[in-house]
Amino acid sequence: MQIDKNKTALLVIDAIEATGDDTLYDPETTTGAYRAAVARSVAACHAAGIPVIFCNDAHVPGLDRELELWGEHGIAGAMRIFPEIERADSDIVIPKRRYSGFFQTDLDLTLRELGVTCVIAVGADTNICVLHTLADAYFNNYDSIVVTDAAMTFLCGTQEGALEHCEKCYGSVLATVDELEAALSA
């Protein structure tokens, strides 16, 4: 796998935890390996000079349609990025109110201004927010890489099905965090 560091950005999708009553993003001990892989992916991209963009749920209570399906979760101001992740001043946070990080946000404009043609995706839920963000990335002519062990499915469907969909329908390259680190250090 070859990565053009000058044309790539990391999308960290909903690597967040609740600070209030939200049970959907309530951290569990079973997610430790996933969370560590997300943190490693961010660190590897920082070291390689690749822009890191956090696409986080920031729902408006009583308004956003997604809340009708999943209940109160990802409420703006009641979430925080995983504390395991070492943030950089250059990191960008793009709040989202729908599954896709592209839908009615300035993600596409930000990527274009950065000269990005390929996105690396990590985060959750692989079968929902990651999948829909990568669909829009594909529709907007971005190439994509999914870091398989830094993505997690926990709401519906299977991790394997989501990754297969990304690979077959959007041409995503599937890689582990070890493979990402190796490609970025080359």
LUMVEXLO-336810 format. One record per residue (C-alpha): x, y, z. Coordinates in steps of 0.1 Angstrom, whole numbers, padded with zeros to 4 digits, always signed. Layout:
<sites>
XYZ ...
</sites>
This chain:
<sites>
+0000+0000+0000 +0014+0034-0010 +0002+0066+0005 +0008+0101-0009 +0013+0120+0023 +0007+0153+0006 -0027+0143-0007 -0041+0123+0022 -0061+0131+0054 -0072+0109+0083 -0109+0110+0091 -0116+0101+0127 -0153+0093+0127 -0172+0093+0161 -0142+0082+0182 -0161+0098+0210 -0175+0089+0244 -0203+0103+0264 -0198+0127+0293 -0235+0125+0304 -0263+0100+0303 -0256+0088+0267 -0255+0050+0268 -0247+0046+0230 -0213+0061+0234 -0207+0049+0270 -0172+0035+0270 -0168-0002+0276 -0137-0022+0286 -0142-0044+0255 -0134-0016+0232 -0098-0011+0245 -0080-0026+0216 -0101-0006+0191 -0095+0026+0210 -0058+0020+0211 -0058+0013+0174 -0076+0046+0167 -0050+0065+0189 -0021+0047+0171 -0036+0057+0137 -0039+0093+0148 -0003+0093+0161 +0010+0078+0129 -0007+0104+0108 +0005+0132+0130 +0041+0119+0127 +0038+0117+0089 +0024+0152+0086 -0010+0140+0074 -0040+0162+0084 -0063+0147+0111 -0100+0156+0109 -0124+0146+0136 -0160+0141+0122 -0180+0139+0154 -0217+0135+0162 -0231+0168+0174 -0268+0162+0175 -0294+0188+0185 -0318+0173+0211 -0354+0170+0199 -0345+0180+0163 -0321+0155+0146 -0338+0126+0128 -0311+0102+0138 -0322+0105+0174 -0356+0091+0165 -0339+0058+0155 -0311+0055+0181 -0323+0076+0210 -0304+0105+0226 -0268+0101+0217 -0239+0122+0205 -0255+0154+0218 -0235+0185+0210 -0215+0195+0240 -0220+0162+0259 -0193+0142+0241 -0155+0141+0241 -0129+0126+0218 -0113+0095+0233 -0088+0107+0259 -0063+0080+0246 -0059+0102+0215 -0031+0128+0216 -0045+0158+0198 -0025+0183+0179 -0032+0220+0175 -0035+0214+0137 -0063+0189+0141 -0097+0199+0127 -0131+0191+0142 -0161+0190+0120 -0194+0184+0138 -0220+0163+0120 -0257+0158+0126 -0262+0129+0102 -0243+0096+0096 -0220+0110+0069 -0193+0134+0077 -0199+0150+0044 -0237+0157+0046 -0242+0194+0050 -0208+0200+0066 -0177+0217+0053 -0157+0184+0051 -0155+0184+0013 -0144+0220+0012 -0118+0214+0039 -0104+0184+0021 -0102+0202-0012 -0085+0232+0003 -0060+0208+0018 -0054+0192-0016 -0066+0158-0004 -0075+0131-0029 -0075+0101-0005 -0090+0097+0030 -0081+0072+0057 -0110+0063+0078 -0111+0051+0114 -0139+0051+0140 -0174+0038+0145 -0199+0025+0137 -0182+0009+0107 -0216-0002+0093 -0232+0032+0097 -0212+0064+0101 -0180+0051+0086 -0198+0034+0057 -0219+0065+0049 -0189+0088+0051 -0170+0066+0027 -0200+0064+0004 -0200+0102+0001 -0162+0102-0002 -0165+0078-0032 -0193+0099-0047 -0170+0130-0044 -0142+0112-0061 -0119+0105-0031 -0100+0073-0028 -0102+0057+0007 -0084+0034+0031 -0102+0018+0061 -0080+0008+0091 -0098-0024+0099 -0087-0027+0136 -0093+0010+0142 -0130+0007+0131 -0157-0009+0150 -0193-0021+0144 -0216-0023+0174 -0251-0011+0164 -0262-0032+0135 -0248-0056+0109 -0214-0071+0111 -0179-0057+0109 -0170-0081+0081 -0201-0071+0060 -0193-0034+0065 -0157-0038+0054 -0167-0059+0024 -0192-0032+0014 -0165-0005+0017 -0140-0026-0004 -0164-0038-0031 -0187-0008-0035 -0163+0021-0028 -0130+0006-0037 -0116+0012-0002 -0082-0004+0006 -0085-0024+0038 -0054-0022+0061 -0045-0029+0097 -0030-0002+0119 +0004-0021+0116 +0002-0018+0078 -0008+0019+0080 +0022+0026+0103 +0045+0007+0079 +0032+0026+0048 +0036+0060+0065 +0071+0053+0077 +0083+0043+0042 
</sites>
